[in-house]
Amino acid sequence: MAREDAVRCLRCLLYALNLLFWLMSACVLGVAVWIRDSLNTVLTLTAHTRLEEAAVLTYSPAVHPVIVAVCCFLIIVAMVGYCGTLRCDLLLLSWYFGSLLVIFCVELASAVWTYEEPSVQRSDMISLKSRMPNYGLQRYQWLTHTWNSFQTEFKCCGVIYFTDWLEMTEMEWPPDSCCSNQYPGCARHAHYHDLSDLHQEGCGPKIYTFIRGTKQLQMLRFLGVSIGVAQIIAMALTLTLLWALYYGRKSPEPDMPTLPPPDDPDPDTAAHAASADALKSGCSRSNKGCTNMAATTPKQQFEMERLHAAA
């Protein structure tokens, strides 16, 4: 009874862990896609600079294709673990344990291999100004779109201040993406009437903060550590469940029942048994008598037994 309760408890815990694997893997994939859009924008603006290398070092563990593939595979493994736990199937549970072990080793190796502290300083932000003169040119429409997207998303303007647009380009006012309330011609109106309508913070510090790590990146790191801990617990519980199911099926052989002593024999049965014993004793004295007894007919043998019983 205690073993059945333990097995039931282990199965409930594995159900919960598999559900947790589904949720955390989905969260990792969602946050990775969310970060990837912003990362692509930053990498476009910081191309061929030290900032690009620092951004890659910081975010490659989070959006690396290996990590994304592992999360997708973990969802499938969790399904197999759920089915194996539901059916108490030793083969599925063994496959589940082995898959979790392989995934854990891959995650650990990937984290160690891709971990490296980025080396970036605030003075490196000045190199972003080299990307500004190409803004608005026909052959650099992709760069124009990237600047507008970044300034709108991060609510910044220029590299250090919005005047960087006036210094590095031939523009007379900043782009409309610098406005807090965007509409066609808003930057021109703000430049001549109210500068407070423009974003006052430059994009350089925003990129520096992004490279050092955002809340989304911290969330991904927390989810990664949580998945690793959950995998260790799941492997331990799976081993325990396998042990309980394997040895539970080897039930001990039942003890042979003790037969009750026979009741007192019937008098006729006792007499018949006595005559049989007498015949056996007679046979033991003389083999010849036994031979003659064996040669008699059943009727004669019955008469002889009756005579012995009467005597």
C-alpha positions in Angstrom: 0.0 0.0 0.0 2.8 2.4 0.8 4.5 1.6 -2.5 1.3 2.4 -4.4 1.0 5.7 -2.6 4.7 6.6 -3.4 4.2 5.7 -7.1 1.0 7.9 -7.2 2.9 10.8 -5.7 5.8 10.4 -8.1 3.4 10.4 -11.1 1.7 13.6 -9.9 5.1 15.3 -9.5 6.1 14.3 -13.0 2.8 15.5 -14.4 3.5 18.9 -12.9 7.1 19.1 -14.1 6.1 18.2 -17.7 3.5 20.9 -17.7 6.2 23.3 -16.4 8.5 22.2 -19.2 5.8 23.1 -21.8 5.2 26.5 -20.2 8.9 27.5 -19.7 9.9 26.3 -23.2 7.1 28.3 -24.8 8.1 31.4 -22.7 11.8 31.0 -23.8 10.8 30.8 -27.5 8.5 33.8 -27.2 11.0 36.0 -25.4 13.8 34.9 -27.8 11.7 36.0 -30.8 10.9 39.3 -29.0 14.5 40.0 -28.3 15.6 39.0 -31.8 13.7 41.9 -33.5 15.4 44.5 -31.3 18.8 42.7 -31.6 18.6 42.8 -35.4 18.0 46.6 -35.3 20.9 47.1 -32.9 23.2 45.0 -35.1 22.3 47.0 -38.2 23.1 50.3 -36.5 26.3 49.0 -34.9 27.7 47.1 -38.0 31.5 47.0 -38.3 32.0 48.4 -34.8 33.0 47.1 -31.4 29.4 47.5 -30.3 28.3 44.8 -32.8 30.7 42.3 -31.4 29.6 43.1 -27.8 25.9 42.7 -28.7 26.6 39.3 -30.3 28.5 38.1 -27.3 25.8 39.2 -25.0 22.8 37.8 -26.8 24.1 34.8 -28.7 23.4 32.4 -25.7 19.8 33.6 -25.7 18.9 33.5 -29.4 21.4 30.8 -30.5 19.8 28.3 -32.9 20.9 25.4 -30.6 19.0 26.8 -27.6 15.9 27.4 -29.8 16.1 23.8 -31.1 16.6 22.4 -27.6 13.4 24.2 -26.4 11.4 22.8 -29.3 12.8 19.3 -28.6 12.0 19.6 -24.9 8.3 20.2 -25.7 8.3 16.8 -27.5 10.2 15.1 -24.7 7.7 16.4 -22.2 4.9 14.9 -24.2 6.7 11.5 -24.2 7.3 11.8 -20.4 3.6 12.5 -19.8 2.5 9.5 -21.8 5.1 7.2 -20.1 4.0 8.4 -16.7 0.3 8.0 -17.5 0.8 4.4 -18.8 3.6 3.5 -16.4 5.6 2.3 -19.4 9.2 1.4 -18.5 10.5 1.9 -22.1 8.9 5.4 -22.5 10.2 6.5 -19.1 13.7 5.2 -19.9 13.7 7.1 -23.2 12.4 10.2 -21.3 15.2 10.0 -18.8 17.9 9.6 -21.5 16.5 12.5 -23.5 16.4 14.8 -20.5 20.0 13.9 -19.7 21.1 14.7 -23.3 19.3 18.0 -23.3 20.8 19.0 -20.0 24.3 18.2 -21.3 23.7 20.2 -24.5 22.4 23.2 -22.5 25.3 23.2 -20.1 27.9 22.9 -22.9 26.2 25.7 -24.9 26.1 28.0 -21.9 29.8 27.4 -21.1 30.8 27.7 -24.7 29.0 30.9 -25.5 29.5 32.7 -22.2 31.9 35.7 -22.5 31.7 39.1 -20.8 31.5 41.8 -23.5 34.0 44.6 -23.4 32.3 47.8 -24.2 32.7 51.4 -23.0 30.5 54.5 -23.3 33.1 56.1 -25.5 32.4 53.5 -28.1 29.0 55.1 -28.6 30.6 57.9 -30.6 31.3 55.4 -33.4 27.5 55.3 -34.1 27.8 58.8 -35.6 29.5 57.3 -38.7 26.2 55.6 -39.6 24.2 58.9 -39.6 25.4 60.6 -42.9 23.8 57.9 -45.0 20.3 58.5 -43.5 17.7 59.4 -46.1 19.8 58.3 -49.1 18.0 56.2 -51.7 20.5 53.4 -51.6 20.4 53.3 -47.8 16.6 53.0 -47.3 17.2 50.0 -45.0 19.4 52.1 -42.8 16.8 54.9 -42.7 14.1 52.5 -41.7 16.4 51.0 -39.0 17.1 54.4 -37.5 13.4 55.3 -37.5 12.4 52.0 -35.9 15.0 52.3 -33.2 14.3 55.9 -32.3 10.6 55.1 -32.1 10.9 52.0 -30.0 13.5 53.2 -27.6 12.3 56.8 -27.5 15.6 58.5 -28.3 17.1 60.9 -30.8 20.5 61.1 -32.3 23.5 59.4 -30.6 24.2 61.8 -27.7 21.6 64.5 -28.4 19.2 65.3 -31.2 21.6 68.0 -32.5 23.8 65.1 -33.8 21.5 65.0 -36.8 22.2 68.6 -37.6 26.0 68.1 -37.2 26.4 64.8 -39.1 23.9 65.4 -41.9 22.7 68.2 -44.1 19.3 68.1 -42.5 17.9 71.3 -40.9 15.9 69.4 -38.3 15.8 65.9 -36.9 13.8 63.1 -38.4 10.1 62.8 -37.5 10.9 59.6 -35.6 12.4 61.8 -32.9 9.0 63.2 -31.9 7.2 62.0 -28.9 4.0 62.5 -30.8 4.7 61.6 -34.4 2.9 63.1 -37.4 4.3 64.4 -40.7 6.4 67.5 -40.1 6.4 67.2 -36.3 10.2 67.4 -36.0 10.2 70.7 -38.1 7.5 72.1 -35.9 9.2 71.1 -32.7 12.6 72.4 -33.8 11.3 75.9 -34.4 8.6 76.1 -31.7 8.9 73.6 -28.8 12.0 71.4 -28.4 10.3 69.5 -25.6 8.3 67.6 -28.2 11.6 65.8 -29.2 13.1 62.9 -27.4 15.8 64.5 -25.2 17.9 61.3 -24.6 20.3 60.1 -27.2 20.3 56.5 -28.7 23.9 55.9 -27.7 23.1 55.3 -24.0 20.1 53.2 -25.0 22.2 50.9 -27.1 24.8 50.7 -24.3 22.1 49.7 -21.8 20.7 47.1 -24.3 24.2 45.6 -24.8 24.8 45.4 -21.0 21.5 43.4 -20.7 17.8 44.1 -20.7 15.0 42.8 -18.6 14.1 40.4 -21.3 17.6 39.0 -21.3 17.5 38.6 -17.5 14.2 36.8 -17.9 15.7 34.4 -20.4 18.6 33.7 -18.0 16.2 33.0 -15.2 14.1 30.7 -17.4 17.2 28.8 -18.5 18.4 28.2 -15.0 14.9 27.2 -13.9 14.6 24.7 -16.8 18.0 23.2 -15.8 17.0 22.7 -12.2 13.6 21.3 -13.2 15.4 18.8 -15.5 17.6 17.6 -12.6 14.5 17.1 -10.4 12.6 15.3 -13.2 15.5 12.9 -13.9 15.7 12.0 -10.2 12.0 11.4 -10.0 12.0 9.4 -13.2 14.7 7.1 -11.8 12.8 6.6 -8.6 9.6 5.8 -10.5 11.5 3.4 -12.7 12.9 1.6 -9.7 9.5 1.4 -8.0 7.7 0.1 -11.1 10.5 -2.4 -12.0 10.7 -4.0 -8.5 7.0 -3.7 -7.9 6.3 -6.1 -10.9 8.6 -8.7 -9.3 6.1 -9.6 -6.6 7.2 -12.4 -4.2 5.8 -16.0 -4.7 2.8 -16.7 -2.5 3.3 -19.1 0.4 1.9 -22.6 0.0 -1.3 -23.0 2.0 -1.1 -25.4 4.9 -3.6 -28.2 4.5 -5.7 -29.0 7.6 -5.2 -32.4 9.2 -7.5 -35.1 7.9 -10.5 -36.1 9.9 -10.7 -39.5 11.6 -11.0 -42.2 8.9 -14.1 -44.3 8.5 -14.0 -47.8 10.2 -14.4 -49.6 6.8 -11.6 -47.4 5.3 -9.4 -48.1 8.3 -10.0 -51.9 7.9 -9.2 -51.8 4.2 -6.0 -49.8 4.9 -5.0 -52.4 7.6 -5.5 -55.3 5.2 -3.4 -53.5 2.6 -0.6 -53.1 5.1 -0.9 -56.7 6.0 -0.6 -57.7 2.4 2.4 -55.4 2.0 4.1 -57.0 5.0 3.4 -60.4 3.7 5.0 -59.5 0.4 8.0 -58.2 2.2 8.5 -61.6 3.9 8.4 -63.7 0.7 8.8 -62.5 -2.8 7.2 -65.8 -4.0 4.0 -64.9 -2.2 3.9 -61.6 -3.8 4.4 -63.2 -7.2 1.4 -65.5 -6.5 -0.6 -62.6 -5.2 0.1 -60.7 -8.4 -1.0 -63.7 -10.5 -4.4 -64.1 -8.7 -7.5 -62.6 -10.1 -9.1 -59.5 -8.6 -12.0 -61.6 -7.2 -9.6 -64.0 -5.5 -7.6 -61.0 -4.1 -10.7 -59.5 -2.7 -11.6 -62.8 -0.9 -8.1 -63.1 0.6 -8.3 -59.5 1.9 -11.7 -60.2 3.5 -10.3 -63.4 5.2 -7.3 -61.4 6.5 -9.6 -58.8 7.8 -11.8 -61.4 9.6 -8.8 -63.0 11.2 
